[in-house]
């Protein structure tokens, strides 16, 4: 259904492919593999890339929010973040 012409599906997370910067992404990916080699292709920390978490803390500090990299978790998308929040904040068997 999502592939039909004229359909813009928000359910499957499928953006308009013509809007994707393919050439730019190809260059970025080549740079990452060249600079970081095989480690760039490995699974990372469950909390997210340590350098990214440090950068997030720097941005937060500029906004007056104090946090340490070990306090920050980077998710791969909103669905993972919602799942983790539900697991932390809801009691087993909670109905809503």
PyMOL commands that set and color helices and strands:
alter all, ss='L'
color gray80, all
select helices_A, chain A and resi 17-19+22-41+50-62+69-71+78-89
alter helices_A, ss='H'
color red, helices_A
deselect
rebuild
show_as cartoon
